[in-house]
């Protein structure tokens, strides 16, 4: 065991409340969730930051010693990587995301360039028994939310999904949180799938959410088809737990796309998660994405999208297509945030009208 000073601590480890003075062991278990100390080897002009536990982005330089959490990433517009079968001191890994998930990169998007290389210094240890020198390798499951086998009663849930990365999900979720809060509701916020980063849940807190949790709080550095439903149950259950500050509604963002690798569809296919009052907002990048999402919802989930948002609604061309051809309300989170919130509130009350029904009501009044 040796002692070392950590220059930067990744937000993926935030629930562990690590100290900058750390003890390391050379016995490294190559498995998702374990925390490593690593030395930065490269200087990069892009993707050269690390989110710290407070949610602040800090620049990292060659020679910096940082923490990272072993995990996977399957990002269409970023890095794709995995945990290697064996890891030893001196091995090289890569920074897979800004929240501190590390592994071996096997593919990357040209927009972000080759991944930053990291030298493995050892596994970070924690000492769970007070005043004991018996340390154990740190794992982010250690202080995670309690798992639940089946989801019990919760407030109504507004799910915000998207057709792919960067389709406007977080902006829509934030504006929905803001809109519902301004209508007097106490709102909880969640990020149920993706790769560890506090930025999105912090943004929802800034918009008025009373509490916010993510899959990382459930002990996962990223989600997969196998882990996403369990992480979602833990997060939603924790937000729904009885308290003096009970929530009226939960806004839950589903990171990545409906057909991505992070487990969005497996969550939406769970009867115990979807068998309650829910509203679904889908952010589409273009009209083709909106058409595909609507078709996917009806074919695989047996339900409709309640409201569309995202770049497909950036102007009247996309909105008109969605409302006329898909018979679904379409509201842009940037330019039409108030009506987006109103549409979600109407759906929560069971009063939502399809655009065709609104037209029919107008005709009836005219007659």
C-alpha positions in Angstrom: 0.0 0.0 0.0 1.3 3.5 -0.9 0.1 7.0 -0.3 -0.5 9.5 -3.1 -2.0 12.9 -3.6 -4.8 13.1 -6.1 -4.8 16.3 -8.2 -8.4 15.9 -9.5 -11.3 13.7 -8.4 -13.9 12.6 -10.9 -17.6 13.2 -10.3 -18.3 9.5 -11.0 -16.9 8.9 -7.5 -18.9 11.6 -5.7 -20.9 9.4 -3.4 -17.7 8.0 -2.0 -16.5 11.5 -0.8 -12.9 10.6 -1.5 -10.0 12.6 0.0 -7.2 14.0 -2.1 -4.8 12.1 0.1 -5.4 8.5 -1.1 -4.0 5.0 -0.3 -3.4 2.7 -3.3 -3.1 -1.0 -3.8 -1.5 -2.8 -6.7 -4.1 -5.5 -6.5 -6.5 -4.3 -9.2 -9.8 -6.0 -10.1 -10.6 -5.4 -13.7 -14.4 -5.0 -13.2 -16.9 -2.2 -13.8 -17.2 0.2 -10.9 -13.8 0.0 -9.3 -11.9 3.3 -8.7 -8.4 3.7 -10.0 -5.7 6.4 -9.6 -4.2 7.3 -13.0 -1.6 9.7 -14.4 -2.6 11.9 -17.4 -0.2 11.3 -20.3 -1.5 13.6 -23.0 -2.2 17.3 -23.6 -5.4 17.7 -25.6 -7.1 20.7 -27.1 -10.5 19.1 -26.9 -11.9 16.7 -24.3 -9.3 17.9 -21.9 -11.5 18.4 -18.8 -12.8 16.4 -15.9 -16.0 17.0 -14.0 -15.3 17.1 -10.2 -17.7 16.0 -7.5 -19.3 19.5 -7.2 -20.1 19.4 -11.0 -17.3 21.9 -11.9 -15.3 21.2 -15.1 -11.6 21.3 -14.4 -8.9 21.2 -17.0 -6.4 18.3 -16.8 -2.8 18.4 -17.8 0.0 15.9 -18.5 1.3 14.7 -15.2 -2.0 15.2 -13.2 -3.0 12.4 -11.0 -6.8 11.8 -11.3 -9.4 9.2 -10.2 -11.3 7.2 -12.8 -14.0 4.6 -12.5 -13.8 1.5 -14.7 -16.7 1.3 -17.0 -18.1 1.0 -20.5 -19.1 3.6 -23.0 -20.9 3.2 -26.3 -21.3 6.7 -27.7 -22.2 7.3 -31.3 -20.8 10.9 -31.1 -18.0 10.3 -28.6 -15.9 7.4 -27.4 -16.6 3.7 -27.3 -14.7 1.6 -24.8 -14.7 -1.4 -22.4 -13.0 -2.7 -19.3 -10.0 -5.0 -20.2 -9.8 -8.5 -18.8 -6.7 -7.6 -16.8 -5.2 -4.4 -15.4 -1.9 -3.9 -13.7 0.1 -0.9 -12.4 1.8 0.7 -15.4 -0.9 -0.3 -17.9 -2.4 2.4 -20.2 -6.2 3.1 -20.2 -8.2 5.9 -21.8 -10.6 8.6 -20.5 -13.9 7.7 -22.0 -16.0 10.5 -20.7 -15.8 13.8 -18.8 -17.3 12.3 -15.6 -14.2 10.0 -15.2 -15.3 6.7 -16.7 -12.1 4.9 -17.9 -11.4 1.8 -20.0 -9.8 0.8 -23.3 -11.1 2.8 -26.2 -11.9 0.7 -29.2 -13.6 3.4 -31.4 -14.0 7.2 -31.4 -15.8 9.9 -33.3 -13.4 12.2 -35.3 -15.0 15.3 -33.7 -13.4 14.4 -30.3 -10.2 13.0 -31.6 -8.2 10.1 -30.1 -8.8 9.5 -26.4 -6.6 10.9 -23.6 -4.2 8.2 -22.4 -3.9 7.4 -18.7 -1.2 5.4 -16.8 -2.6 3.1 -14.1 -1.0 3.9 -10.7 -3.2 1.6 -8.6 -6.6 1.0 -7.1 -7.9 3.6 -4.7 -8.6 2.2 -1.2 -11.2 3.1 1.4 -11.4 2.3 5.0 -15.0 1.5 5.9 -14.2 0.5 9.6 -13.5 3.5 11.7 -9.9 3.7 13.0 -9.0 0.5 11.2 -6.1 0.2 8.8 -7.8 -2.6 6.9 -8.6 -1.0 3.6 -10.6 -2.3 0.6 -10.6 -1.3 -3.0 -13.1 1.5 -3.6 -16.2 0.7 -5.7 -19.0 3.1 -6.4 -21.6 0.5 -5.3 -20.4 1.0 -1.7 -22.6 4.0 -0.9 -25.1 3.5 -3.7 -28.9 3.7 -3.4 -30.6 0.5 -2.2 -31.7 -1.8 -5.1 -35.3 -2.8 -5.3 -36.7 -5.9 -7.0 -39.9 -4.2 -8.2 -41.0 -0.6 -8.3 -43.7 0.4 -5.9 -45.9 3.4 -5.9 -44.4 6.6 -7.3 -45.7 10.0 -8.4 -46.5 10.4 -12.1 -43.4 10.2 -14.2 -42.6 12.3 -17.3 -40.1 10.4 -19.4 -37.9 12.4 -21.8 -36.2 10.3 -24.5 -34.5 11.0 -27.8 -33.8 9.5 -31.2 -30.0 9.8 -30.6 -27.4 11.8 -28.7 -27.6 15.6 -28.8 -31.3 15.6 -29.7 -32.3 18.1 -27.1 -33.3 15.8 -24.2 -31.7 17.7 -21.4 -32.9 21.1 -22.6 -36.5 19.7 -22.9 -36.3 18.0 -19.4 -35.0 21.3 -17.9 -37.8 23.3 -19.4 -40.4 20.8 -18.4 -39.1 20.9 -14.8 -39.2 24.7 -14.9 -42.7 24.7 -16.4 -44.2 22.2 -13.9 -42.5 24.0 -11.0 -44.0 27.3 -12.0 -47.4 25.7 -12.0 -46.9 24.9 -8.3 -45.7 21.3 -8.5 -42.9 19.9 -6.4 -40.7 18.2 -9.1 -38.1 15.5 -8.8 -35.5 14.9 -11.5 -33.7 11.8 -12.7 -31.2 10.7 -15.3 -31.9 7.0 -15.9 -29.5 6.0 -18.6 -26.2 7.2 -20.1 -22.6 7.6 -18.8 -21.7 9.2 -15.5 -21.9 13.0 -15.5 -23.6 15.3 -12.9 -24.1 18.2 -15.4 -27.6 17.2 -16.5 -29.1 16.6 -13.1 -27.5 19.8 -11.8 -29.1 21.7 -14.6 -32.5 20.3 -13.6 -31.9 21.4 -10.0 -31.1 24.9 -11.4 -34.5 24.8 -13.1 -36.3 24.2 -9.8 -36.2 20.5 -9.2 -36.5 19.7 -5.5 -34.3 16.6 -5.7 -32.3 15.0 -8.5 -30.6 11.5 -8.8 -29.0 9.5 -11.6 -28.0 5.9 -12.3 -24.6 6.8 -11.0 -26.2 7.3 -7.5 -27.4 3.7 -8.0 -23.7 2.6 -8.4 -23.3 2.4 -12.2 -20.7 4.4 -14.1 -22.8 3.8 -17.2 -25.9 1.8 -18.1 -26.5 -1.2 -20.4 -29.5 -3.2 -21.4 -28.8 -5.5 -18.5 -28.3 -2.8 -15.8 -30.6 0.0 -16.8 -33.9 -1.3 -15.5 -32.4 -2.0 -12.0 -30.8 1.4 -11.9 -34.1 3.0 -12.9 -36.0 1.2 -10.2 -33.5 2.3 -7.5 -33.5 5.9 -8.6 -37.3 6.2 -9.0 -37.9 4.4 -5.7 -35.5 6.7 -3.9 -37.2 9.8 -5.3 -40.6 8.4 -4.4 -39.7 7.5 -0.8 -42.1 9.0 1.8 -40.9 12.2 3.2 -42.1 15.6 4.5 -41.1 17.0 1.2 -43.1 14.5 -1.0 -42.8 15.0 -4.8 -45.8 15.7 -7.0 -44.1 14.5 -10.3 -40.8 13.1 -11.5 -39.1 14.2 -14.7 -36.8 11.4 -15.9 -34.4 11.9 -18.8 -33.3 8.8 -20.7 -29.8 9.5 -22.0 -28.7 8.4 -25.5 -31.2 7.2 -28.1 -34.1 4.8 -28.1 -32.1 2.2 -29.9 -28.7 3.0 -28.3 -26.6 0.8 -26.2 -27.5 2.3 -22.8 -30.8 0.4 -22.2 -33.5 2.9 -22.9 -35.9 0.5 -24.5 -35.4 -2.2 -21.8 -36.6 0.4 -19.2 -39.6 1.3 -21.3 -40.5 -2.4 -21.7 -40.7 -3.0 -17.9 -44.3 -3.4 -16.8 -43.6 -2.3 -13.2 -41.9 0.9 -14.4 -44.5 1.7 -17.1 -47.5 0.4 -15.3 -48.3 3.8 -13.6 -49.3 7.2 -14.8 -46.6 8.3 -17.3 -46.2 10.9 -20.0 -43.6 10.5 -22.7 -41.9 13.3 -24.4 -39.6 12.3 -27.3 -36.9 14.6 -28.8 -36.3 13.9 -32.5 -33.4 15.2 -34.5 -35.5 15.4 -37.7 -38.9 14.3 -39.2 -37.6 10.9 -40.1 -36.5 10.4 -36.5 -39.9 11.5 -35.3 -41.6 9.1 -37.7 -39.3 6.3 -36.5 -39.9 7.0 -32.9 -43.7 7.1 -33.3 -43.6 3.8 -35.2 -41.3 2.2 -32.6 -43.5 3.2 -29.7 -46.6 1.7 -31.3 -44.9 -1.5 -32.5 -42.8 -2.3 -29.4 -44.6 -0.5 -26.5 -48.2 -0.4 -27.7 -48.5 3.3 -26.9 -48.0 6.7 -28.4 -45.5 9.5 -27.9 -47.4 12.3 -26.0 -45.4 15.2 -27.1 -42.5 15.7 -29.5 -39.6 18.2 -29.0 -36.0 18.5 -30.1 -34.4 19.8 -33.4 -37.3 18.4 -35.5 -39.4 21.2 -33.9 -36.9 24.0 -34.5 -39.3 25.7 -36.9 -42.8 25.3 -38.4 -41.7 22.8 -41.1 -41.0 20.0 -38.6 -43.8 21.0 -36.2 -46.3 20.9 -39.1 -45.2 17.5 -40.2 -45.3 16.0 -36.7 -48.7 17.5 -35.9 -50.4 16.7 -39.3 -48.8 13.4 -40.2 -48.1 11.9 -36.8 -51.1 13.6 -35.0 -48.9 14.5 -32.0 -48.3 17.9 -30.3 -44.9 19.4 -31.2 -43.3 22.1 -29.1 -39.7 23.4 -29.2 -38.0 23.6 -25.8 -36.1 26.8 -26.7 -38.7 28.8 -28.5 -42.0 27.3 -27.2 -41.0 26.2 -23.7 -44.2 27.5 -22.1 -46.5 25.5 -24.4 -44.2 22.5 -23.9 -44.8 22.7 -20.2 -48.5 23.2 -20.7 -48.8 20.2 -23.0 -47.0 18.0 -20.5 -49.3 19.3 -17.7 -52.4 18.5 -19.8 -51.1 15.0 -20.5 -50.5 14.5 -16.8 -54.1 15.5 -16.2 -55.3 13.2 -18.9 -56.7 16.1 -20.8 -54.3 16.1 -23.8 -55.9 16.5 -27.2 -54.3 15.3 -30.4 -53.9 18.1 -33.0 -56.6 16.4 -35.1 -58.9 16.5 -32.1 -58.3 20.1 -31.6 -59.1 20.8 -35.3 -62.3 18.7 -34.9 -63.3 20.7 -31.8 -62.8 24.0 -33.7 -65.0 22.6 -36.5 -67.7 21.6 -34.1 -67.8 25.0 -32.5 -67.9 26.7 -35.9 -70.9 24.5 -36.9 
